[in-house]
């Protein structure tokens, strides 16, 4: 069994059909990610309707400049089948070099969610893009928080720093892209007991589906690619990453299914 550890099912028009297609390929669990207040109800509803879907609730860095009122997040975390906080983190990729205010606001919101993860004993799902130093500084400032650096695209230095703090690293379909050697290097080096795989659908479809809308079934293509990079079988990678997901997101109470014959 494989797990799609990060997907935006609420952004798929035909969510139920896409889940069925993924199950047919051996994907047995899904984590649907919230990114702000406006997605909170949708991700919770999908998780409520499907026994193999769980969700998170959080504030993405792109939503950091929205309302100062974060009381909704405390309420959202009380919903059934919420097993983590996020997607949160830092994204400086499109910010102007002199936009210090937005950077500061992103750091404030990220720090608050790391603290909330510590207090609630919930794993935190982190997005980091063009923000390695600040991401690692905040992880080191909140050593009681734990979680996953999702859709990892940064350097091994960030990955190693996070791993040293007990964090997990998740690999998306970007690993299959021609110019993604840095991601492939990280995918080879992450310890087996800290590795996850994901789609981040409907974005970033892996080769051979690149250019199409991504969907949960394509986590199999990413997993097969990562298995080849690490010189293990797809069954071994599936077993390892499913076990890791169950350990990190313990509130799912997920139990691994019998090995899938790929």
Kinemage of the C-alpha trace (Angstrom):
@kinemage 1
@onewidth
@group {chain A} dominant
@subgroup {mainchain}
@vectorlist {calphas} color= white
{ca unk a 1} P 0.000 0.000 0.000
{ca unk a 2} L 1.134 3.543 -0.771
{ca unk a 3} L 0.095 6.782 0.915
{ca unk a 4} L -0.289 10.110 -0.846
{ca unk a 5} L 0.979 12.153 2.075
{ca unk a 6} L 0.077 15.558 0.614
{ca unk a 7} L -2.767 16.295 -1.798
{ca unk a 8} L -5.259 19.102 -2.384
{ca unk a 9} L -8.302 16.998 -3.113
{ca unk a 10} L -10.601 20.002 -2.731
{ca unk a 11} L -9.014 21.435 -5.891
{ca unk a 12} L -10.106 18.418 -7.972
{ca unk a 13} L -13.505 18.748 -9.642
{ca unk a 14} L -13.919 14.952 -9.698
{ca unk a 15} L -12.394 14.116 -6.341
{ca unk a 16} L -14.329 10.891 -5.728
{ca unk a 17} L -13.442 9.466 -9.137
{ca unk a 18} L -9.777 10.396 -8.738
{ca unk a 19} L -9.664 8.711 -5.330
{ca unk a 20} L -11.162 5.559 -6.857
{ca unk a 21} L -8.524 5.605 -9.595
{ca unk a 22} L -5.772 5.898 -7.002
{ca unk a 23} L -7.149 3.039 -4.943
{ca unk a 24} L -7.134 0.890 -8.076
{ca unk a 25} L -3.371 1.476 -8.308
{ca unk a 26} L -2.730 0.495 -4.696
{ca unk a 27} L -2.904 3.869 -2.956
{ca unk a 28} L -4.632 3.209 0.327
{ca unk a 29} L -4.497 6.469 2.292
{ca unk a 30} L -4.553 10.188 1.530
{ca unk a 31} L -3.787 13.366 3.467
{ca unk a 32} L -5.825 16.339 2.219
{ca unk a 33} L -4.143 19.631 3.035
{ca unk a 34} L -5.763 22.836 4.219
{ca unk a 35} L -4.104 26.134 3.331
{ca unk a 36} L -6.331 28.835 4.854
{ca unk a 37} L -9.711 29.521 6.415
{ca unk a 38} L -11.551 29.290 3.096
{ca unk a 39} L -10.426 25.684 2.529
{ca unk a 40} L -11.038 24.476 6.088
{ca unk a 41} L -14.567 23.183 5.616
{ca unk a 42} L -13.885 21.591 2.215
{ca unk a 43} L -10.903 19.503 3.306
{ca unk a 44} L -12.700 18.423 6.475
{ca unk a 45} L -15.761 17.381 4.479
{ca unk a 46} L -13.709 15.228 2.088
{ca unk a 47} L -12.007 13.507 5.006
{ca unk a 48} L -15.344 12.944 6.684
{ca unk a 49} L -16.786 11.281 3.568
{ca unk a 50} L -13.883 8.890 2.931
{ca unk a 51} L -12.568 6.412 5.484
{ca unk a 52} L -9.088 6.456 3.914
{ca unk a 53} L -8.723 10.260 3.833
{ca unk a 54} L -7.500 12.482 6.667
{ca unk a 55} L -6.824 16.211 6.626
{ca unk a 56} L -4.768 19.047 8.054
{ca unk a 57} L -5.689 22.642 8.825
{ca unk a 58} L -3.313 25.567 8.542
{ca unk a 59} L -2.217 28.840 6.969
{ca unk a 60} L -0.029 28.664 3.870
{ca unk a 61} L 2.630 31.390 3.501
{ca unk a 62} L 0.709 32.756 0.498
{ca unk a 63} L -2.181 33.395 2.914
{ca unk a 64} L -0.059 35.045 5.583
{ca unk a 65} L -1.295 38.544 4.751
{ca unk a 66} L -4.947 37.645 5.206
{ca unk a 67} L -6.958 38.434 8.348
{ca unk a 68} L -5.174 38.735 11.681
{ca unk a 69} L -7.927 36.645 13.254
{ca unk a 70} L -6.571 33.100 13.598
{ca unk a 71} L -9.214 31.860 16.024
{ca unk a 72} L -10.740 29.834 13.174
{ca unk a 73} L -7.660 27.608 13.149
{ca unk a 74} L -8.111 26.562 16.759
{ca unk a 75} L -11.701 25.631 15.950
{ca unk a 76} L -10.758 23.845 12.738
{ca unk a 77} L -8.233 21.678 14.565
{ca unk a 78} L -11.078 20.292 16.670
{ca unk a 79} L -12.821 18.771 13.650
{ca unk a 80} L -12.862 15.023 13.244
{ca unk a 81} L -10.099 13.445 11.139
{ca unk a 82} L -7.741 16.419 11.464
{ca unk a 83} L -4.326 14.891 12.077
{ca unk a 84} L -1.872 17.743 11.520
{ca unk a 85} L -1.241 21.474 11.185
{ca unk a 86} L -0.418 23.138 7.897
{ca unk a 87} L 0.379 23.715 5.220
{ca unk a 88} L 2.494 26.456 6.722
{ca unk a 89} L 6.046 27.652 6.173
{ca unk a 90} L 7.918 30.243 4.122
{ca unk a 91} L 7.895 31.098 0.423
{ca unk a 92} L 10.130 33.965 -0.690
{ca unk a 93} L 10.347 32.853 -4.323
{ca unk a 94} L 8.169 35.598 -5.818
{ca unk a 95} L 8.800 38.313 -3.219
{ca unk a 96} L 10.646 41.467 -4.106
{ca unk a 97} L 14.093 41.670 -2.480
{ca unk a 98} L 13.016 44.652 -0.379
{ca unk a 99} L 9.708 43.156 0.796
{ca unk a 100} L 10.776 42.707 4.388
{ca unk a 101} L 7.253 43.136 5.724
{ca unk a 102} L 5.856 40.071 3.943
{ca unk a 103} L 8.852 37.972 4.990
{ca unk a 104} L 8.370 39.023 8.592
{ca unk a 105} L 4.652 38.243 8.440
{ca unk a 106} L 5.313 34.788 6.976
{ca unk a 107} L 7.810 34.065 9.749
{ca unk a 108} L 5.310 35.214 12.391
{ca unk a 109} L 2.534 32.971 11.062
{ca unk a 110} L 4.905 30.016 10.619
{ca unk a 111} L 6.269 30.381 14.150
{ca unk a 112} L 2.753 30.505 15.579
{ca unk a 113} L 1.836 27.249 13.852
{ca unk a 114} L 5.037 25.538 14.991
{ca unk a 115} L 4.162 26.577 18.549
{ca unk a 116} L 0.610 25.321 18.057
{ca unk a 117} L 1.931 21.994 16.804
{ca unk a 118} L 4.036 21.662 19.938
{ca unk a 119} L 1.143 22.569 22.202
{ca unk a 120} L -1.362 20.298 20.463
{ca unk a 121} L 1.135 17.482 19.854
{ca unk a 122} L 0.266 17.545 16.174
{ca unk a 123} L 2.764 17.183 13.304
{ca unk a 124} L 3.317 20.272 11.164
{ca unk a 125} L 3.365 20.226 7.355
{ca unk a 126} L 5.955 22.728 6.120
{ca unk a 127} L 6.383 24.427 2.752
{ca unk a 128} L 9.804 25.997 2.168
{ca unk a 129} L 10.788 27.709 -1.076
{ca unk a 130} L 13.754 30.054 -1.476
{ca unk a 131} L 13.790 30.399 2.322
{ca unk a 132} L 16.227 27.782 3.591
{ca unk a 133} L 18.001 29.786 6.281
{ca unk a 134} L 14.860 31.224 7.853
{ca unk a 135} L 13.058 27.878 7.684
{ca unk a 136} L 15.854 26.117 9.524
{ca unk a 137} L 16.192 28.939 12.063
{ca unk a 138} L 12.521 28.615 12.966
{ca unk a 139} L 12.659 24.821 13.186
{ca unk a 140} L 15.626 25.163 15.556
{ca unk a 141} L 13.722 27.731 17.608
{ca unk a 142} L 10.803 25.286 18.061
{ca unk a 143} L 12.521 22.028 18.901
{ca unk a 144} L 9.365 20.533 20.406
{ca unk a 145} L 7.648 20.704 17.023
{ca unk a 146} L 7.933 17.846 14.553
{ca unk a 147} L 6.542 17.235 11.112
{ca unk a 148} L 7.437 17.017 7.443
{ca unk a 149} L 9.114 19.256 4.895
{ca unk a 150} L 6.729 18.571 2.025
{ca unk a 151} L 7.427 18.709 -1.728
{ca unk a 152} L 11.083 19.129 -0.923
{ca unk a 153} L 13.042 21.248 -3.418
{ca unk a 154} L 15.730 22.857 -1.267
{ca unk a 155} L 19.292 21.693 -0.579
{ca unk a 156} L 20.632 18.743 1.349
{ca unk a 157} L 21.822 21.224 3.991
{ca unk a 158} L 18.231 22.113 4.891
{ca unk a 159} L 17.153 18.486 4.738
{ca unk a 160} L 19.995 17.396 7.000
{ca unk a 161} L 19.292 20.192 9.475
{ca unk a 162} L 15.626 19.217 9.666
{ca unk a 163} L 16.438 15.515 9.927
{ca unk a 164} L 18.760 16.258 12.838
{ca unk a 165} L 15.763 17.793 14.598
{ca unk a 166} L 13.607 14.707 14.016
{ca unk a 167} L 11.700 15.908 10.951
{ca unk a 168} L 10.612 13.927 7.892
{ca unk a 169} L 11.130 14.791 4.202
{ca unk a 170} L 8.525 14.207 1.495
{ca unk a 171} L 9.360 13.808 -2.182
{ca unk a 172} L 6.934 14.869 -4.916
{ca unk a 173} L 6.826 14.348 -8.672
{ca unk a 174} L 9.402 17.102 -9.090
{ca unk a 175} L 12.006 14.396 -8.484
{ca unk a 176} L 11.231 13.040 -11.976
{ca unk a 177} L 11.853 16.373 -13.734
{ca unk a 178} L 14.928 16.641 -15.945
{ca unk a 179} L 16.447 19.598 -14.072
{ca unk a 180} L 15.781 18.289 -10.533
{ca unk a 181} L 19.144 16.720 -9.683
{ca unk a 182} L 19.199 18.494 -6.315
{ca unk a 183} L 15.892 16.840 -5.384
{ca unk a 184} L 17.170 13.461 -6.587
{ca unk a 185} L 20.251 13.871 -4.403
{ca unk a 186} L 18.061 14.468 -1.367
{ca unk a 187} L 15.756 11.559 -2.299
{ca unk a 188} L 18.745 9.217 -2.332
{ca unk a 189} L 20.160 10.446 0.980
{ca unk a 190} L 17.151 10.770 3.294
{ca unk a 191} L 17.206 7.916 5.827
{ca unk a 192} L 14.615 5.264 5.054
{ca unk a 193} L 12.754 5.873 8.309
{ca unk a 194} L 12.182 9.586 7.511
{ca unk a 195} L 11.000 9.402 3.906
{ca unk a 196} L 7.502 10.130 2.565
{ca unk a 197} L 6.093 10.480 -0.961
{ca unk a 198} L 3.307 12.711 -2.232
{ca unk a 199} L 1.624 14.207 -5.271
{ca unk a 200} L 0.816 17.765 -4.124
{ca unk a 201} L -1.990 17.342 -6.652
{ca unk a 202} L -3.422 18.903 -8.720
{ca unk a 203} L 0.027 20.450 -9.211
{ca unk a 204} L 3.417 19.063 -10.325
{ca unk a 205} L 2.428 15.875 -12.138
{ca unk a 206} L 5.417 13.519 -12.446
{ca unk a 207} L 6.883 12.195 -15.658
{ca unk a 208} L 5.273 10.567 -17.698
{ca unk a 209} L 2.250 12.742 -16.864
{ca unk a 210} L 4.031 16.091 -16.734
{ca unk a 211} L 1.914 18.875 -18.185
{ca unk a 212} L -1.309 17.164 -17.135
{ca unk a 213} L -3.370 17.778 -14.040
{ca unk a 214} L -1.812 15.797 -11.210
{ca unk a 215} L -3.903 13.311 -9.235
{ca unk a 216} L -3.410 10.906 -6.312
{ca unk a 217} L -2.881 7.845 -8.526
{ca unk a 218} L 0.339 9.400 -9.810
{ca unk a 219} L 2.033 8.996 -6.437
{ca unk a 220} L 2.747 5.476 -7.722
{ca unk a 221} L 4.876 6.913 -10.548
{ca unk a 222} L 6.823 9.060 -8.101
{ca unk a 223} L 7.302 6.130 -5.724
{ca unk a 224} L 8.553 3.882 -8.509
{ca unk a 225} L 11.072 6.542 -9.552
{ca unk a 226} L 12.297 7.049 -5.978
{ca unk a 227} L 12.584 3.287 -5.486
{ca unk a 228} L 14.893 3.096 -8.507
{ca unk a 229} L 16.979 5.986 -7.181
{ca unk a 230} L 17.398 4.220 -3.856
{ca unk a 231} L 17.915 0.777 -5.406
{ca unk a 232} L 15.013 -0.822 -3.554
{ca unk a 233} L 11.860 -2.493 -4.784
{ca unk a 234} L 8.616 -0.581 -5.013
{ca unk a 235} L 7.168 -2.934 -2.392
{ca unk a 236} L 9.974 -2.003 -0.003
{ca unk a 237} L 9.514 1.704 -0.618
{ca unk a 238} L 5.737 1.445 -0.198
{ca unk a 239} L 6.077 -0.441 3.060
{ca unk a 240} L 8.652 1.999 4.413
{ca unk a 241} L 6.844 5.204 3.490
{ca unk a 242} L 3.487 3.907 4.711
{ca unk a 243} L 5.038 2.965 8.037
{ca unk a 244} L 6.637 6.396 8.282
{ca unk a 245} L 3.349 8.142 7.540
{ca unk a 246} L 1.553 6.089 10.183
{ca unk a 247} L 4.245 6.931 12.726
{ca unk a 248} L 4.284 10.673 12.022
{ca unk a 249} L 0.522 11.120 11.654
{ca unk a 250} L -0.297 8.835 14.550
{ca unk a 251} L -3.852 10.117 14.893
{ca unk a 252} L -4.766 8.341 11.666
{ca unk a 253} L -4.281 5.044 13.530
{ca unk a 254} L -3.338 3.713 10.119
{ca unk a 255} L -2.397 0.065 9.892
{ca unk a 256} L -0.460 -1.102 6.871
{ca unk a 257} L -2.306 -3.317 4.438
{ca unk a 258} L -0.782 -6.515 2.985
{ca unk a 259} L 1.981 -5.892 0.410
{ca unk a 260} L 0.762 -4.688 -2.974
{ca unk a 261} L 1.841 -6.667 -6.016
{ca unk a 262} L 2.925 -3.965 -8.440
